[in-house]
Structure formats: structure tokens, C-alpha cells
């Protein structure tokens, strides 16, 4: 499920031309610009294929290639995709019994059954490797194994797997959802933030979290549809667009929200987009008009925990990525600020202005926000 999401514009401050080899982490943990990964790709390729041929070199060689797949488009993306498959095959051939080769093979296989085989092979070699945690969580989510899913989620929380800002964001998203509702997510970190809050911290256990891309998997989708009372769909007709619409239009009247981080999945479909109402960090689907301004006010004033936007007391490898999650508050903040302005609530305007400034500081609308609040 590791795929790049909306906040790539926050990566530029990490861009440094690499002259030496450096560890290459997944882009959901740490992101650099494309040039950095291109340099690392060549450096690790040389060590992997010409030097010591160590598993670590091959691992970083593949990790750089995987990042370039996510950062490329069109023919270039396809080219890196083929390179990635070849690197994985060659790595497994040279080092068949290492954790790294099986982990890379799992990465390369996506969400297929073959990926599960490599997951367990890697697990048998080194069950305590923290790189396995998110993959184990996905596996137990697909298997509907509640106790093991919760145990892995708790371990991820205890290991500070996500930056505090991302965890806070997940807490607030769940706090916003209507009782017994569904929230759709699309990426890695936005889904993990929701899972960890629900499964490990037991926050909003009444909410159902559906990952849009995982809904393409029949077993995952069918279990959740049965739980929600949603009719099953013919696998031959499955597309992401149709599945989203099918869930949103459910006949049970279950409230459905889509996280702002997943909005890109529906913005091209006017039949869905025209029925979405921004309520804070999510958009709620409704074919009847709803007073979303009141919901935004309620969420910011009564449901969200927001002090973390003003003061940060911890450091994390993902802090740069967490800035992208901070930015998702801005659209609703602007609407709320204008409401306060109309009603003359100056104290609340001042309170919100501080939060708006912090949330938008590193985003593309920073200057516009300054003009609004000053």
C-alpha cells in the first residue's frame, strides 16, 4: 500500500545533492526530491552490482528505485517499474535467505498472495525488525484478525512509528465522523493514523475505516460490505470510482466521509463531488443539503485536539511529512475564520488566526493566509 500522497510539496527543504551514499527510507517516512533519489540509485547500484554485493546495498538500491517509481510519470515511471522488478528478482537470486531480499520481494509484489509468502519468509528470519510492523498490520487487517491487528497497532504506537502530528491528525479525523459512520482513506500514513488511533488507542471504535485501494481486494471488501450491510459487487465491474460511489450511496443510510487526503480519488467525478460537504478534515457525502458550516464550527470548537499545531514537543523522522497533514486543516479554517468575522467573534478570530498561521506556514497558500488574518 506504500504510495505517495498529496503532501509532496513539503519535501523541498530536504533536497540536498547527495555526494555520498545514505540510507534510503520509504517515502512515507522521509521524502527528498527526485534528484536525490537518482543520485542514491546510482551510488547504491554501483555498490550492489560491482562492489561487495551486500544485502544492505541491494536493499537501498531497490528503495531508491521504488521512490523514483512514485516520483515519476508516464514512460519514465514504467521504466523504473521494470527496473524495480528486475532488481528484486536479482536480489532474491543472489541472497535468497536474507531478511532484506524477502522484504524487497514482498514490497515488489504489492498486495498479492506472493507478497504474503515473502512477508512470512522475512518474518521468520527476523521477526523483531520494525520494518515489518506496517506490513503485518495490513496483513491482519485483510485477515480480519482483531487481536493480532490490535497487538501490532499497539506496538507501532509504543515504537513511535508515526510522528505525533500525524497521530493527532488521525485522532481529529475520527473525532469528526458521525456516529457509526465510515471514513475512506487512500494512502499509507493517513490510513495508519486512523488504524492506530482506533485499534491501539480505542478512539472512536464505532467508526469503520475503509482504505480505498484495499477495497479492490475481494476478501477485504466483502468482509466490510457484509458488516455494513452493503450489497456485494461483481468483481468484473470493480473500479475504485465505482466502489467509492457504491459505499457513499449505501442503502443503510450509514454516514460516509472521505478524508481530505483521499479527495483526489473523487474530485474528477461530478456526481460524487457535487454531494460532498467539507466538515473539517473530511468531506461528508450527502445527497440532501447539510449545514456543513455548523459542523466545521462544532468540530473545531468541541471535537478537535488542536494545541499540537501551536507547540511541538517532540522530534520525529516524519516531521517534514507531518507538515502536509497540518496543511489539511487550512481549507476549513478559512471558512471558519470568515464565519467568525461575520458574527464579530473577535476572540475566536484571534485564536484561529494563530492556528491558521501555523498550519499553513510551509504550504503553498502561506502568503494568502497572511493576507486573510492581518
N, C-alpha and C positions, 0 to 999 in steps of 0.2 A: 504493500500500500504506500510505500515511500514515494511521494510525488511532491513536486514543488507547488507552492501555493501563492497567494496574492501579494505577499509582503516582500517580494524580491527587491523592490526599490530601496529597501533599508540596508542592502548588503554593501553599498558602495564604499562605506567608510572602512571596510575590511580589505579593500583592494590594495594589495601590495605586490609588486612584481617579485615573484619568487626566484631567488638565485640558488637556493638550497632545497633539498627535499624536506617536506614537512608532512606530518600525519594528515591524511585526508579523511575528514569525517563526513557523515551523511549530511546533505543539505538541510535536513530537518533539525540538525543540531548546530551547524555552523555553516555560514554561506559566504563565499567570496565571489569576485567577478570571474567572468569566463576566462580571461587571460591567465589568471592564477591557476585555474584547473588545467588549462592547456600546457602550462609550464610543468606543473606537477605530473601530468600524464607522461610527458616525455622523459622527465627525470626518473620516475619510477619504472617506466618501461625499460629504460637502459639497465637499471639495476636488476630487474626481474628477468630479462632475457639475455643480458650479456654478462652480468656480474655473478653474485652469489646465488641467484635464483631462490632467495629466501621466501618463505610463505608471507612474511610481512611485506616484502616488496611487491609481490603479486597482489596482495590484498589492497594496498594503496594504489597500485596501477589500475585495478578494476574500479576502486572507489572514485578515482579521478574521472575515469571513463563514464561511470554512471552519472556523475554530476553533469558532465558535458552532454549526456543524453537529455537530461532535464532542462538544460540551459540552451539547447539548440532547437531549430525548427526545420521542417521540410527534409530535403535530401541529406543535409548535414546531420540531423537527428537520426535518420535512418542509418547513415554510415556509422555513427558512434554506436548505434544499437547493435549492428552486426559485429563491430569490434568487441563490444562487451560480451556477446555470446561466445566469440572465439577465445577471448581472454579467460572466461570462466571454464570453458572446456579444456583448454591447455593447462590451466592451473590445477584442475581436478586430476588431469592425467599425470602431471609431474608430482603433485603432492596429494595423493588420494586420501590419506589418513590424517589430515590436519584439520583443526577447527576452522581455520581461515578459508581453506578451499571449499569445504562443505557449506560454510556460511555464505560465501560468494555464489556458489551454485544455487543455494536457496534464494538469494537476492535475485539472481538472474532468471529464476523460474516463476517469479511473480506469485500469484495466489493458487497455483496448480497443485495437484496431489504430489507431483515430483518435488515441489518445494518443501512439502511436509516431510518427505523422506530425508532430504538434506538437513532440515531443521533438527530432526532427531539424531541424525549422524553427528552433527555439530554438538548437540546437547550431550551425547554420550562421551564425547572427547573432553568437553569442559562445561559441565552443567552450571557452573557459577559465573561464566562470562556474562557481564552485564549487557553486552550487545544483543543477547538473546531475549531480553525481557519484553521488548515491544512485540517481537515476533511470537513469543509464547502467548502474550495477551491476545493478539489477533487470532491465534490458533484456538484458544479456549473460548473466545467469543464466537467463532464459527461453529465450534463443537457444542455451544450452549452449556458449557461446564461451569456453572456458577461458582462453586467453592474454589476451584483452581484459578478461575478468572479473578476472583476477589483476592486470592493469595498473591498472584503476580502483580495486581494493581497496587496492593499494599507495599510490596517490595519496591516497586517503582517509586512510590511516594517516599518511602524511607531512604531510598538511594538518591533523592532529589533529581529524578530523571528529567523533569521539566523545570524550566525557570519559574520562579514564584509568580511572575507576571502572567505567564501562560496559565498556570493553575488558577489564579484569581479570575482571569477571563472566563475559564470554564465554569467556575463557581457562579459567576454572574449570568452566563448564558442559561444555565439550568434554573437559576432563580427566576428568570424571566418567563419561562414556559408555563402555559396554562395547565391547570391540574389535570393529570393523566394524559398529557399531550405527548407529541412526537417532535423531536428535533432532528433535522437532517444535517449531516456534516459531510465533508468531501475529502479532506486531506488527512495528513498524519497527525500533526500536533494538535489541530483543533479537535480531532476525534479522541486522541489520548487524554486531552484536558478534560473532556466530558466523561470519559470512562473512569479516569482516576477519581474524579470527584464523586461519581455515583457508586462505583464498585468498592473503592478503598475508604472513602470518607463518608459514604452512605448519605450523600447530599442529593435530595430530590430523586429518591428511588422510584417514585411514581412515573417518572419521565422515561420514555423509550427513545434510545439513541440509535439512529439508523445511518450507517455510512453509505452514501450514495453509490460509490463504486463497488463496495462489497455486496450491494443488492443484486449485482449481476450474477452472483454465485447462487445457484438454486437452493442449496441446503440452508444457507444463511437467510435468504429472502423468505423461503417457505415457512421457516420456524417463526419469524417475526410476523408475517402476514397472518398466520394461524392465531398467534397470541392477540393480535389487534383486531381480529375478525374481518380482515381484508381479503376479498376473493383472490385466489391464486391466478397467475397469468401464464399463458402459453410461452414456454421458453423460446420458441421460434420467433416470437414477436417482441422479445425483450430488447429494449434500449434504455439508456439512462433517462432520456427525456420522458419516455412512456411510463417508466417506473415512478419517477417523481410525481407526475400528474396523477397516476393511479393511487398513490398514497395520499396526496393532497385532497383528492376528490372522494376519499373513503366514505362509504355509506353509513358508517357508525357515528359520524359526527365528531370524531376524535380531532381535537385541535392539532394542527400541523404547523411547525415553524421550520424555517430553513436558516441556518447560521449565515451571517453576513460573509463569512469566509467561503461559503459554498454558493453564494448568489450567482457567480459566473455560470453555474450549471443551468440556470433558468432565465437569464436576462435576455436570451435570444428568442424566447417563446412568449409572444404577447398574450396568449390565452392564459398563461400562468402569471406572468409578470404583472398584468393589469389587476390581478386579485391579491397581490402581496402588499402588506402594510408593515412598514418599519415600526418596530416596537421597542427598539433599543439596540441590542446586539444581534437580533434576528429579525426576519420578516415573517409575519403570520399570514397564512393563506386563508382568505375568506371571500366567498362569492357575494356576501352581503357587506355593505359598508360597515366599518368599525371605527370607533373613536380612538385611533392609534395615538393621537397626541396625549390623551389622558393616560394611556398605557405607558408611554415613554416617561411621563411625569411620575407615575406610580413606581416604575422600575428604578429610576434614578434616585428618587426620594425615599423609597421604602424597601426595595429589594436588593439593590446592588451594594456590594462592599467596594468602596472606591478610594479609600485613603492610600492604597498602594500606588495609585497613579501619581500622588504628590511626593511621596518619600519612599525610597527603596533602601532596604536594609541588608540586602544580600547580593552576591555576585554569582553569575552562572554563565557557562559557556554559551547558552542560548539567549543571553540578554539582548543581543542585537536583533534576533528574530522576534523576541517578545515585544519589541517596539512596534512591529507590524500589528500585533494583536491590540496594543494600546490604541492604535490609529482607528480601529473598527468602531470605537465609541464616537468618533467625531461627527458623523452624519446626524445621529440622534441628538448629540449635544447642541449642534447648531439649531435644530428645530426647537429644542427645549429652551435655549437661550432667548430665541425670538419670542417664545411664549411668555417668558418672564418679563421681557421688555414690554410687551403689550399690556401685561397686567400690572406693571410697575413694581415688581418684586425685586427691588434693587439688591437686597441682601443675598438673595438666591442667584442673581446675576453675577455678583462678585464671587460667590462660592463656585459657581460653574465655570467662570472665566479661568480660574486657576487650573481646574481640571482640563479644560479645553486646551489651554496653552501647553500643558504637559503632554497630553495625548497626541497633539498634532506637531510637536516640536521637530521631529525628524521626518515628517511626511510631506507630500507634495503640496498640501494646502496650508502650510505653516504661515506664509505671508498673508493669505486671505483670512485666516483665523485671527491674526493680529489686528487686521483692519476691523473685524467684527467686534472684538472685545475692547478696543481702545478708541 
